[in-house]
Amino acid sequence: MTAWSLRDNRRLRFLMFGTLYAAQGIPDAMVLIVFPAFLAASGASASVIGAFLATAMLPNAAKLLVGPLIDRLTYWPMGRRKPWLMAGQAGIACSFAALALLDDPAKDIGLFTAGAFAITLSTVFQDVASDATAMDLIPPSEQGRANGIMWGSKTLGTAGAASAGALILAIHGFQAMVVAASAMLVAVGCLVAMVRERPGERLLPWTRGAAAPDAGTCHLQNWASIIGALTAALRRPAAQRLILLSVTIGLISGMTGALAPMLLVSQFDWSQEAYAQLRSTLKLVSGLAGMVVGGILIDRLGHKVVLVTALALIAAANIALGVIMEGRAATSYLVAFEMLMVFVFITFFAATMRQCAPLIAATQFSFTMVCGNMAMSLGAALLGPVTALGGEPLMLVLIAAVAMVGAATMLRWQPDRPDHAPS
């Protein structure tokens, strides 16, 4: 049993976390890339696409509740996080399957948006449980490399799902695309069911096994203790700067995600398939780069140097596109953006995992991430009013300004190691 437990098998840890984060790329690709391109190709306006994305990303705010819930409650015989992982995975698969019931999602925008909302909500549980499991079971010496593998895998999963999704959509239609996504997520759920967090635990509720003796040592016994530990952890300046950085990264992602399909599909007359293929190819290349050199860069240069450099280059790319504003420049911009954002995310996640207090890992990490997720939703919603005020160039200037705020924030970041909260 030890050979198949995440705690005691390094290779299994890398394989399983890589798979879990790759699975997160499927809903990301559909909701953030394929669905908006589908709407743009169907003639939806910037306001409709922005509202769709903003609503679809709103469930990320639920991480404020999901984090403490996962820290506090679980079915111990199956492990501290595994039951939540399986529940989240099943929810995503069912939500995709439900979208197959829509005859014309572009015309039934209300139900289409509700389905995307449900996908994101289920992904929140899988996401938070995956992050918490990683912080619980990955030793500090492996976190740099592990984050490279995890975020690289997520990027590769997003790339593969966007590419395959666009192809299936073009050949077989919308229903076939969402059914295929659901089937892939069911397969990942089956893999999760076959692995234990710690030796001796049950694989499923009806199989043999018991709670691992050491699983409960990192567990707070009541809600008041969780809130108190979180409050103490968030008083640290390093944690506060990471929250501000999370907001800036979320705004950049939301604004760019909403702006990109409008630039290429609506303004420069790309097809939705060509746009999705470009984004997926870029995510494939950037994901591989993140997996191969992401952890090495963090170890050699440090979190601060990598993040400040990447954010400053993102700002420069936005200003350059705002000045040139033509098709080839937009393509070059997306190439630079995808590559740089992978290193931003890998480094940011590694820094945040380092900062989180072990007893409230899910809660603190989720709190930091949800600030960025809410900012992402706001960033997408800004597309309509900002472009109405000053067009796409104003949006690009705004993205550049936010990136520089993030770089300035990271310049003053000094990491510290949180103490364990009292049990």
Residue pairs with C-beta under 8 A, 6 or more apart in sequence:
1 196
1 199
1 200
2 8
2 9
2 199
3 9
3 12
4 12
4 194
4 195
4 196
5 12
5 195
5 196
5 197
5 198
5 199
5 201
6 12
6 13
6 16
6 133
6 137
6 195
6 196
6 197
6 198
7 137
7 197
7 198
7 199
8 198
8 199
10 142
12 195
13 137
13 138
13 142
13 146
14 145
14 146
14 149
16 191
16 192
16 195
17 130
17 133
17 134
17 138
17 146
17 149
17 150
17 153
18 149
18 150
18 152
18 153
19 153
19 188
19 191
20 85
20 126
20 130
20 150
20 188
20 192
21 130
21 150
21 151
21 153
21 154
21 157
22 153
22 154
22 156
22 157
22 160
22 188
23 89
23 92
23 126
23 157
23 184
23 185
23 188
24 123
24 126
24 127
24 130
24 154
24 157
25 153
25 154
25 155
25 156
25 157
25 158
25 159
25 160
25 161
25 283
26 92
26 157
26 158
26 161
26 181
26 184
26 185
27 92
27 96
27 119
27 120
27 122
27 123
27 181
28 123
28 154
28 157
28 158
28 161
29 157
29 158
29 159
29 160
29 161
29 162
29 165
29 280
30 96
30 116
30 119
30 161
30 162
30 165
30 177
30 178
30 181
31 53
31 56
31 57
31 116
31 119
31 120
32 53
32 257
33 158
33 162
33 165
33 257
33 276
33 279
33 280
34 161
34 162
34 165
34 166
34 169
34 177
34 272
34 276
35 52
35 56
35 112
35 116
36 49
36 52
36 53
36 257
36 258
36 261
37 166
37 261
37 265
37 272
37 275
37 276
38 105
38 106
38 169
38 174
38 272
39 48
39 49
39 52
39 106
39 109
40 49
40 261
40 262
40 265
40 266
40 272
41 265
41 271
41 272
42 106
43 106
44 52
44 106
44 109
46 258
46 262
46 266
46 383
46 384
46 387
47 383
47 384
48 109
49 258
49 261
49 262
49 383
50 258
50 380
50 381
50 382
50 383
50 384
51 113
51 381
51 384
52 109
52 112
52 113
52 116
53 254
53 257
53 258
53 377
53 380
53 381
54 377
54 378
54 380
54 381
55 113
55 116
55 117
56 113
56 116
56 117
56 119
56 120
57 120
57 254
57 373
57 376
57 377
57 380
58 117
58 120
58 377
59 117
59 120
59 121
59 123
59 124
60 120
60 124
60 369
60 370
60 373
60 374
60 376
60 377
61 370
61 373
61 374
61 377
62 121
62 124
62 370
63 124
63 127
63 128
63 366
63 367
63 369
63 370
63 373
64 366
64 367
64 370
66 124
66 125
66 128
66 362
66 366
67 128
67 132
67 362
67 363
67 364
67 365
67 366
67 367
67 370
68 223
68 226
68 227
68 230
68 360
68 362
68 363
70 81
70 84
70 125
70 128
70 129
70 132
70 362
71 132
71 219
71 220
71 226
71 359
71 360
71 361
71 362
71 363
72 220
72 222
72 223
72 226
74 80
74 81
74 83
74 84
75 83
75 205
76 211
76 215
76 216
77 201
77 202
77 205
77 209
77 210
77 211
78 201
78 202
78 203
78 204
78 205
78 209
79 196
79 197
79 198
79 201
79 212
79 215
80 132
80 133
80 136
80 197
80 215
80 218
80 219
81 129
81 130
81 132
81 133
81 136
81 197
81 362
82 129
82 133
82 192
82 195
82 196
82 197
82 201
84 125
84 126
84 128
84 129
85 126
85 129
85 130
85 133
85 192
86 189
86 192
86 193
87 125
88 122
88 123
88 124
88 125
88 126
88 127
88 129
89 126
89 185
89 188
89 189
89 192
90 122
90 189
91 118
91 121
91 122
91 125
91 126
92 119
92 122
92 123
92 126
92 185
93 182
93 183
93 185
93 186
93 189
94 122
94 182
95 115
95 118
95 119
95 121
95 122
96 119
96 178
96 179
96 181
96 182
96 185
97 178
97 179
97 182
98 115
98 118
99 105
99 112
99 115
99 119
99 174
99 178
100 175
100 178
100 179
100 182
102 108
102 111
102 112
102 115
102 174
102 175
105 111
105 112
105 115
105 174
106 112
127 369
128 362
128 365
128 366
129 362
131 353
131 361
131 362
131 365
131 366
131 369
132 361
132 362
132 365
133 197
134 146
134 150
134 353
135 353
135 356
135 358
135 361
135 362
135 365
136 197
136 218
136 358
136 361
137 197
138 146
140 354
143 350
143 353
143 354
144 295
144 298
144 299
144 350
145 295
146 295
147 294
147 295
147 298
147 346
147 349
147 350
147 353
148 290
148 291
148 292
148 293
148 294
148 295
148 296
148 298
148 346
149 291
149 295
150 349
151 287
151 290
151 294
151 342
151 345
151 346
151 349
152 287
152 288
152 289
152 290
152 291
152 292
152 294
152 342
152 346
153 287
153 291
154 287
155 283
155 284
155 286
155 287
155 290
155 342
156 283
156 284
156 287
156 288
156 291
158 280
158 283
158 287
159 279
159 280
159 281
159 282
159 283
159 284
159 287
160 280
160 284
161 181
161 184
161 280
162 276
162 277
162 279
162 280
162 283
163 276
163 277
163 280
163 281
163 284
164 180
165 177
165 180
165 181
165 276
166 272
166 273
166 276
166 277
166 280
167 273
168 176
168 177
168 180
169 176
169 177
169 272
169 273
170 273
193 203
193 204
194 203
195 203
196 202
196 203
196 209
197 212
197 215
198 212
198 214
198 215
199 212
200 209
200 210
200 212
201 209
201 210
201 211
201 212
201 215
202 208
202 209
202 210
203 209
217 423
218 358
218 359
219 359
219 423
220 226
220 229
220 359
220 360
220 421
220 423
221 423
225 421
225 422
225 423
226 360
226 363
228 421
229 357
229 359
229 360
229 363
229 421
229 422
230 360
230 363
230 364
230 367
232 357
232 421
233 239
233 356
233 357
233 360
233 364
233 418
233 421
234 240
234 243
234 364
234 367
236 355
236 416
236 418
237 414
238 355
238 413
238 414
238 415
238 416
239 355
239 364
239 368
239 418
241 409
241 410
241 412
241 413
242 348
242 351
242 352
242 355
242 368
242 413
243 367
243 368
243 371
244 406
244 409
245 307
245 348
245 406
245 409
245 410
245 413
246 348
246 352
246 368
246 369
246 371
246 372
246 375
247 371
247 372
247 375
248 311
248 375
248 402
248 403
248 405
248 406
248 409
249 344
249 345
249 348
249 372
249 375
249 406
250 371
250 372
250 373
250 374
250 375
250 376
250 378
250 379
251 375
251 376
251 378
251 379
251 399
251 402
252 314
252 341
252 379
252 399
252 402
252 403
252 406
253 341
253 372
253 376
253 379
254 375
254 376
254 377
254 378
254 379
254 380
254 381
254 382
255 379
255 380
255 382
255 383
255 395
255 398
255 399
255 402
256 337
256 379
256 399
257 376
257 379
257 380
258 379
258 380
258 382
258 383
259 383
259 392
259 395
259 396
259 399
260 275
260 279
260 334
261 272
261 275
262 383
262 387
262 392
263 330
263 392
264 270
264 274
264 275
264 278
264 327
264 330
264 331
264 334
265 271
265 272
265 275
267 392
268 327
268 330
270 278
278 331
278 334
279 334
279 338
282 334
282 335
282 338
282 339
283 338
285 338
285 339
286 338
286 339
286 341
286 342
287 342
289 339
289 342
289 343
290 342
290 343
290 346
294 342
294 343
294 346
294 347
295 346
295 350
297 306
297 343
297 347
298 306
298 346
298 347
298 350
303 347
303 350
303 351
303 354
303 410
303 413
303 415
304 410
304 411
304 413
306 343
306 347
307 344
307 347
307 348
307 351
307 406
307 407
307 410
308 407
308 410
308 411
310 340
310 341
310 343
310 344
310 347
311 340
311 344
311 403
311 404
311 406
311 407
311 410
312 403
312 404
312 407
313 336
313 340
314 336
314 337
314 340
314 341
314 344
314 399
314 400
314 403
315 399
315 400
315 401
315 403
315 404
315 407
316 400
317 333
317 336
317 337
317 340
318 333
318 396
318 397
318 399
318 400
318 403
319 396
319 397
319 400
320 329
320 333
321 329
321 330
321 332
321 333
321 396
322 392
322 393
322 396
322 397
322 400
325 392
325 393
351 413
351 415
352 365
352 368
352 369
353 365
354 415
354 417
355 364
355 415
355 416
355 418
356 364
356 365
356 368
356 418
357 364
357 418
357 419
357 420
357 421
358 418
358 420
359 420
359 421
359 423
360 421
382 395
382 398
383 395
386 394
386 395
386 398
387 394
387 395
